[in-house]
Amino acid sequence: MSTTILASDPSITYSPQNAWAPSGNGTMTTNNVGASAQLTFNGAFVQVFGTIPPISGNETTCPVSIYTLDHATSVVFNTSDFANIRLITNHIFYQSSLGLTSGNHSLVITAITTDNQADFILGTIVYSNVSVSTSVPSLSDSIPEPTPTSFPSSQTALSAVDTPAHAPVGAIVGGVIAALVVLVVAFMFYRLYRRRKMSILARAQDSVSDYPPSPGPFCLVCHQRPAPMEGRYGLESPSSLSTFPPR
């Protein structure tokens, strides 16, 4: 069985008290460096939920918080790892690891803030006697399990987003091979077509050379010089004969 308490519940001890202020719906807000909230509970599993505000105005960074369970290694949660262009409510900030023994435990939440940083908003704390996290109802769409880590840099987040997916090597190789096959087949058809055309032209030239050349045009009228004729003064050519009668 799980127990859910609001951040405004008196069982949570806030320090310093004037660094925290209620912000509606049972939530508590702070923007002070080192402001903390402590809860002592009896159980084997615990989760912390809160609100991630959008960055607006002169705010330049998202709130960061630290979670320490029974003086063990602290866990850092940085809200800049998530989309902060809109208000996100009931988002998980922390959950204990599996295998926590059932009994009394102390959880300390510390808000880390810097200049021009958005408010840290604590929503609810859920604890249970069951150590299996799946048995505890989730109040957020995405619930990653936070682990001890340093502050993530913006370059790491950008490189994770900008990393392109691996190209399908098999599809690329298949496309190249298909293109080569098409080119080879087209070249073979071109060679066969050109060879066939050259063969037809050669046979046409051979058939023309088998016929003898045609004779020149036949002359029906042959111009010959007229034979000399016997005239009055002996043999005379027709050109020398006069058509006029003698005087």
C-alpha positions in Angstrom: 0.0 0.0 0.0 1.4 3.4 -1.0 1.0 6.8 0.8 0.9 10.1 -1.0 1.5 13.4 0.9 1.4 16.9 -0.5 4.4 19.2 -0.3 2.4 21.4 2.1 1.9 18.5 4.5 3.3 19.3 8.0 5.2 16.0 8.2 7.8 17.6 5.8 10.3 19.9 7.5 11.4 22.9 5.5 14.7 24.8 6.2 14.8 27.7 6.3 11.1 28.1 6.6 11.0 31.6 5.1 12.7 30.3 2.0 9.7 28.3 1.0 6.3 29.5 0.0 3.0 27.7 -1.0 2.2 28.0 -4.7 -1.3 26.5 -4.9 -2.6 22.9 -5.1 -0.5 21.9 -2.1 2.9 22.6 -3.8 5.8 24.5 -2.2 8.2 26.8 -4.1 11.7 28.1 -3.4 14.3 30.1 -5.2 17.0 30.1 -2.5 20.3 28.5 -2.6 20.5 25.5 -0.3 16.8 25.5 0.7 15.9 22.0 1.9 12.9 19.7 2.7 13.2 16.6 4.9 10.8 13.7 5.2 11.1 10.7 7.5 8.9 7.8 6.4 8.5 4.0 7.0 8.6 2.1 3.8 10.8 0.4 1.1 10.3 2.7 -1.8 9.9 6.5 -2.3 9.2 8.8 -5.2 9.2 12.6 -5.5 7.0 14.5 -8.0 7.1 18.2 -8.9 6.4 20.9 -11.5 8.9 22.0 -14.2 8.1 25.7 -15.0 8.7 27.2 -18.4 11.6 29.6 -18.8 10.4 33.1 -19.4 11.5 36.7 -19.0 15.0 37.1 -17.6 15.2 33.5 -16.4 18.1 31.7 -18.1 18.4 28.3 -16.4 16.1 25.5 -15.2 15.9 24.5 -11.5 18.2 21.8 -10.2 17.7 19.6 -7.1 19.6 17.1 -5.0 18.1 14.0 -3.3 19.9 12.2 -0.4 18.4 9.1 1.1 19.8 7.9 4.5 23.0 9.9 4.0 23.8 7.8 0.9 25.2 9.0 -2.4 23.2 12.0 -3.6 21.2 12.0 -6.8 21.0 15.2 -9.0 18.0 16.0 -11.1 18.3 18.7 -13.7 15.1 19.9 -15.3 17.0 21.3 -18.3 17.1 17.7 -19.7 13.4 18.0 -20.5 11.3 20.3 -22.6 10.8 23.6 -20.8 8.8 25.6 -23.3 5.6 24.8 -21.4 4.5 24.0 -17.9 5.0 20.3 -16.9 3.1 19.1 -13.8 3.4 15.9 -11.7 6.7 15.0 -13.2 8.9 12.6 -11.3 12.0 14.2 -9.8 13.4 11.2 -7.9 12.8 7.6 -7.0 14.7 5.3 -4.8 16.6 2.3 -6.1 15.2 -1.3 -5.9 16.3 -3.4 -2.9 15.7 -0.7 -0.2 15.0 -2.5 3.0 11.6 -1.8 4.6 11.9 0.4 7.7 12.4 4.0 8.7 14.2 6.2 6.2 15.1 9.9 5.9 14.9 11.7 2.6 16.5 15.2 2.2 15.6 17.4 -0.8 17.9 20.3 -1.5 17.2 23.0 -4.1 20.2 24.3 -6.0 19.6 27.7 -7.6 21.7 30.3 -9.3 21.0 33.8 -10.4 18.1 34.2 -12.9 16.9 30.7 -12.4 13.3 29.5 -12.4 11.6 28.4 -9.2 11.9 24.9 -7.8 8.4 23.6 -7.2 7.9 20.5 -5.0 4.6 18.7 -5.6 4.0 15.4 -3.8 6.0 12.5 -2.1 4.8 8.9 -2.5 6.3 6.1 -0.4 5.3 2.4 -0.1 6.2 -0.8 1.7 6.7 -2.5 -1.6 10.2 -2.3 -3.2 9.0 -2.9 -6.7 8.6 0.4 -8.6 6.0 -0.9 -11.0 3.5 -1.4 -8.2 3.5 2.4 -7.4 1.2 4.4 -9.6 3.0 6.8 -11.9 1.9 10.4 -12.0 3.9 11.4 -15.1 4.0 10.5 -18.8 7.7 9.8 -18.7 9.4 8.5 -15.6 13.2 7.9 -16.0 15.0 6.5 -13.1 17.6 9.1 -12.0 21.1 8.0 -11.2 24.0 9.8 -9.5 25.5 12.0 -12.1 27.1 15.3 -12.7 25.4 18.3 -14.3 24.8 17.4 -18.0 26.2 19.9 -20.5 24.2 21.5 -23.3 26.7 20.2 -25.8 26.1 16.6 -24.7 22.3 17.0 -25.1 22.7 18.6 -28.6 25.1 15.9 -29.8 22.6 13.2 -28.7 19.8 15.0 -30.6 21.8 15.8 -33.7 23.3 12.3 -34.2 22.0 11.0 -37.5 20.6 7.5 -37.9 22.8 4.9 -39.7 22.1 4.8 -43.4 20.8 1.5 -44.9 24.0 0.1 -46.4 22.2 -2.8 -48.0 19.8 -0.6 -49.9 22.6 1.6 -51.1 24.7 -1.3 -52.4 21.7 -2.9 -54.1 20.8 0.4 -55.8 24.4 0.8 -57.1 24.5 -2.8 -58.5 21.1 -2.4 -60.2 22.3 0.8 -61.9 25.5 -0.9 -63.1 23.4 -3.8 -64.6 21.1 -1.4 -66.4 24.1 0.4 -67.9 25.8 -2.8 -69.1 22.5 -4.1 -70.7 22.0 -0.7 -72.5 25.6 -0.7 -73.8 25.2 -4.3 -75.2 21.9 -3.3 -77.0 23.7 -0.3 -78.5 26.6 -2.4 -79.8 24.2 -4.9 -81.3 22.2 -2.2 -83.0 25.3 -0.5 -84.4 26.7 -3.7 -85.7 23.5 -4.7 -87.4 23.2 -1.2 -89.0 26.8 -1.4 -90.3 26.1 -4.9 -91.8 23.0 -3.6 -93.6 25.0 -0.7 -95.1 27.8 -3.0 -96.3 25.4 -5.4 -98.0 23.7 -2.5 -99.8 27.0 -1.2 -101.2 28.0 -4.7 -102.4 24.7 -5.1 -104.3 25.2 -1.8 -106.1 28.7 -2.6 -107.3 27.5 -5.9 -109.0 25.7 -4.0 -111.8 27.7 -2.6 -114.9 27.7 1.1 -115.5 24.9 2.3 -117.8 26.0 3.5 -121.3 25.8 7.2 -122.2 22.9 8.7 -124.1 22.4 7.5 -127.8 22.8 10.3 -130.4 20.2 10.0 -133.2 21.5 12.9 -135.2 25.2 13.0 -136.1 26.6 16.2 -137.6 28.8 15.4 -140.7 30.5 17.7 -143.1 28.7 17.6 -146.5 30.6 16.1 -149.4 31.9 18.4 -152.1 29.7 18.8 -155.1 30.6 19.2 -158.8 29.9 22.7 -159.7 30.5 25.0 -162.5 34.1 25.6 -161.7 34.8 22.0 -160.6 34.4 20.5 -157.2 33.0 23.0 -154.7 31.8 22.7 -151.2 28.2 23.6 -150.5 29.3 26.6 -148.5 31.0 28.1 -151.5 28.0 27.8 -153.7 26.0 31.0 -154.1 22.3 31.0 -154.1 22.3 34.0 -156.4 22.1 33.4 -160.2 25.1 34.4 -162.3 25.2 37.8 -163.9 
